[in-house]
Amino acid sequence: MTLITTPALVLHHTRYSDRYSIVHLYTQEMGRVGVLVPERTSRRHTIREHLRPLAEVEVTLSYSPKRDLASIQEVHSLHPRHTVHTHPAKGAQAIFLSEFLYRILTTPQADRSLYLHLSEALIFWEATTRGVANFHLCLLLRLLPELGITPSITLPKAEEEVFFSLAEQSFCPERQAYCLNQESSQHLLTFLRMDYLTMHHFRYSRQDRATILDALLTYYHLHLHPLPQLKCLSILRQLGATQQGARPLE
């Protein structure tokens, strides 16, 4: 058995048996790791207190290349997420993002750049009070280059090319499968400029955000790997009151 200590983000819990649960972590040093956590030990409550969805912790893991699951020897909180429990929008986003990241971060290889991007983005999310309702959209957008699937957009070559294809990453004259509508296609280049420091300038209604999220998830489905229907989407769709401003994607 080998011991390794690494920062990690908590993604998901799965009940394994009456005695154990599996906690899925995304770690800086090992990538995706599943760890066995006992249901009944003297340290149960302390360990589980640290292993909430999207928590960032430092864990010491005992693992063997011959086994699929590791075990936790020590765990300490690195960046507590206090506002998740008091801010309704952040609470809904935490549920969504933990499930989304659990579905896309499946590789058991370290990617330090990707890990640090997630860590820094979630630290910013914890602290910010501006543009919170757009954070999940911004994170999905800003993860694209980290995952190597940044849209390679070719600008319209003619006035009649008014629909953007999520599948082909180009504009076309007729709306086909996986195409945004004309209004959304025109807004696309503006949306792609969103980042964590400017997301508060993008004022969307709740329906706008739902439509943009659907487009982003479709893009991930087409260019990363197929995603199952996320169970938490219905919770996230309740996020935010109607605001006026920038146009949606559809």
N, C-alpha and C positions, 0 to 999 in steps of 0.2 A: 504494500500500500504506500502511496505517496501523499504527502501533505503539501498543499499550496494555499497561500493567502492572496486574495484578490478582491478588488471592488466588484460589486455585482448589482444589477437591477432585478427586482422581483417582478416576474411576468404573470405567473399563473399558479394556482393550486389544483391538484387532482387527488381525490381520495384513492388510495392504493389498496388499503385493507383496513380492518378494524384497528390495527396497531400503527399503521403508517400512512402518511400523505406524501405525495410527490410535489415538491415546489420547483417550478421551472425558473431558472435564473439565466440572465444574460451577463456574462462575466467579461472583464477586461482581458484576462489572461487565457481564458479557455473557450470563449464564445458561449454557445448555448449549453447549459448543463442542467440535468435533472438531479435533485437531491432528495434523499429520504429523510423525512422529519417524523420522529415518533409522536404518536398521539398522546401517550401517557408516560411522561417523565417528570421529574422534579423541576426541570428547566422548561417544560412545555410552554407555559404562559410567557416566559421571557423571550424564548425563541420566536414564538408566533407574533408577539408584539412587534418584532423587528421585520417580519416577513409579510408585510402588507403589500398589495399591488402597487407597483411603481416606486416602492421604497428603494433607496440606495444604501447598501450595506457593505461592510468589509467582512468577508467570510473566510474561515479556514476550513478547507475541504479535504476529506480523506477519500482518495479515489484510486482505482486500478484500471488500466487499459482493458482488462478482461471483463469489466463490469459496465453495465449501462448507466448505473446510478451511483452517485457519490453520497457521502454522509457529511453532515455539518459537525465540526468540532467546536468552533467558536463563531459568534456573529455579533457585530457591533454596528450601530446606526452611523452613517456618514453624513447624510443631509436630510434631516427630518422634514416631512411634508405636512406641516401643521395646517396650512390653509385648505388642503384637500377636504378636511373634515368640517370646515366652516363656510366654504364658498361653494354654492350649489353648482355653478358652471364647472369649476375645477373637479368637483366630485364626479360629475357625469363624464367629464373628459378622462379622468383616471380610470374609470371602468372601461371606457372604449379603448383607450390607448394601451392598457395592459393586455386586452384581448387581441388588438391589432398587432402589437409587437410580438406577442406569443405566436401568432400565425406566420409572421414574416421572418423572424429571427430564428431560423431553424438550423444554422450551420454550427457544428461543434469545432470551429476554428476561430482563433482570436482575430479581431479586427479593431485595433486600438483607436483608429480614427473614428470609426462608427460609434464605438462605445463612448468616447469623449464627447462627440457631438450630442448624443442622447443625454449624457450626464449634465453637460453645460446647459442644454436646452431646458431640462427639467428643473435645474436650479433657478434659471431665469423665470420659468413658469411659476415656481413657488413664490418668488419675490414680487412679481409684477402685479399691478392692479389695472393696467391699461390694455385694452384689446384682448382680454382673456377669452372671450367667446370665439375668437378666431385662432386660438393657439393650436388646436388639433389640426386645423387645415394647414397652418404654417409648418407644423412639424412634418406632416406627410409630404408637403411640397419640398422642404429642405432636406429630407432624407433621400430624395431621388438621386442626387449626385453621389451620396455616400454609398448607395446600393448599385451605382453604375447604370442607372436607367433614366438619366436626365433626358427630357424630350429634345430631340434634334429637329427643331422647327424650321421648316422652309417657309419663308414669307410668301403671301399670295403672288402669283406671277401675272394674274389678270384680274380685272374687276369682278368677273363672274365667279372667282374662287372665293366663296364666302363661308364655307363650312369647314371646320377643323376636324380631322379624323384622329381620334385617340389611338386607333390601331396603326395607321400609316404615318402619324406625326407630321401631317402636311395638310394644306388647304386644298379643297376640291370644289367643283362647281355644283355638285348635287349632294344632298344629304343622304348618306348611306349608313350602314350599321356602325355603331360606335362613333358617330359624328355629333359634335355640339351643334346647337342651333345657331342661326346667323348672329344674333345679338351676343350670345355667349362667346362665340368665336372671335368677335371683335374685342371683347373684354379680356381675352386670354392673355395677351402680352402684358397687360396691366397687372393681372393677378400673379403672373410669374415673377414679378418684382417684389412680391411680399417677402419680408423677412421678420425676424423676431422683434427688431427695433422699430419697424414701420407697420406692424400688423394692426395697430390701433387706428390707423388712418383708413382702413378698409371697413366701411360701415355696411354690413349686410343684415338683411332680415333673417329670421329663423329659417324660412323656406329657401332663401338664397344659400345659406350655409349647408342645408341638407342636400341641395342640388350640386353644389361644388364638391361636397364629400362623396356623393355618388360617382361623380366624374373621376375623382382621384382614385377611388377604390377600383373603378373599372380599369383605369390605367395600370394600377398595380397588378390587377388580375391578368391583363394582357401582356405585360412586359417583365414581370417578376416570376410569379407562379400563380396558378388558380387559387383564389381565396374562397373558403366556404362562407355562407351567410353568417355575418357576425351577430351573435345573440344580443349584443348590447346596443345595437343601432337605434332601437325604439326609445331607449333612455336618452341617447344623445340628441335625437330629433326634437326633444322638448327644450333644448338649450336656447336660451336667449330671447329677449323681447325684440319686436320688430324695430329695425332702424332703417333710415333712408341713406342712400349714398351710392357707392360703387355697385356695378351691375353684376348679376349672378352668372354662373356657368350652367348650361343646361344641355 
